[in-house]
Amino acid sequence: LSSPSPPPSLPPPPLSSPSPSPPAPSSPPPPSSSSPAPSSPPTPSTTPSPTPSPPPPPPPPPSHPDAGRSACII
């Protein structure tokens, strides 16, 4: 009877076999690689950020206008 017990143990391994099957679905990850492409669009978003930086310089000019007016008076 003890001998028959080992055979049943073999069946469990087959169950593990299904696990390898999931790797197949792993194939979809390649599409994920395509995802990097979308990441490229975000880069453009960063470009706009630099644009806002230029605006800050303009604010200082307003303060200079006073000096500029002085020059105009001269």
C-alpha positions in Angstrom: 0.0 0.0 0.0 2.8 2.3 0.8 4.2 1.8 -2.6 1.0 3.1 -4.4 1.2 6.2 -2.3 4.3 7.5 -4.2 2.5 7.2 -7.6 -0.1 9.8 -6.5 2.7 12.1 -5.7 3.6 12.2 -9.3 0.3 13.7 -10.3 1.0 16.9 -8.3 4.1 17.7 -10.5 1.8 17.9 -13.6 -0.2 20.6 -11.8 3.1 22.5 -11.5 3.4 22.2 -15.3 0.4 24.6 -15.8 2.6 27.2 -14.1 5.0 27.2 -17.1 1.9 28.0 -19.2 1.5 31.4 -17.6 5.0 32.4 -19.0 3.2 32.4 -22.4 1.0 35.2 -21.2 4.2 36.9 -20.2 4.7 37.4 -23.9 2.3 40.4 -23.7 5.0 42.2 -21.8 6.6 43.0 -25.1 3.7 45.4 -25.7 4.8 46.9 -22.5 8.0 47.7 -24.2 5.9 49.7 -26.6 4.7 51.6 -23.6 8.1 53.5 -23.5 7.0 55.1 -26.7 4.1 56.8 -24.9 6.7 57.9 -22.3 8.2 60.0 -25.1 5.2 62.2 -25.2 5.7 63.2 -21.6 9.1 64.5 -22.6 7.4 67.2 -24.7 5.5 68.1 -21.5 8.8 68.9 -19.9 9.7 71.2 -22.8 6.7 73.4 -21.9 8.1 73.6 -18.4 11.2 75.4 -19.7 8.9 77.9 -21.4 7.4 79.0 -18.1 10.9 79.7 -16.9 11.3 82.5 -19.5 8.2 84.3 -18.0 10.0 84.9 -14.7 12.6 87.1 -16.3 9.9 89.5 -17.6 8.8 90.2 -14.0 12.2 91.8 -13.1 11.8 94.2 -16.1 8.7 95.8 -14.4 11.0 96.8 -11.6 13.5 98.3 -14.1 10.8 100.3 -15.8 11.3 102.9 -13.1 14.9 103.2 -14.0 13.9 103.1 -17.7 11.5 106.0 -17.1 14.3 107.9 -15.5 16.4 107.3 -18.6 13.4 108.4 -20.7 13.3 111.6 -18.7 16.9 112.1 -19.3 
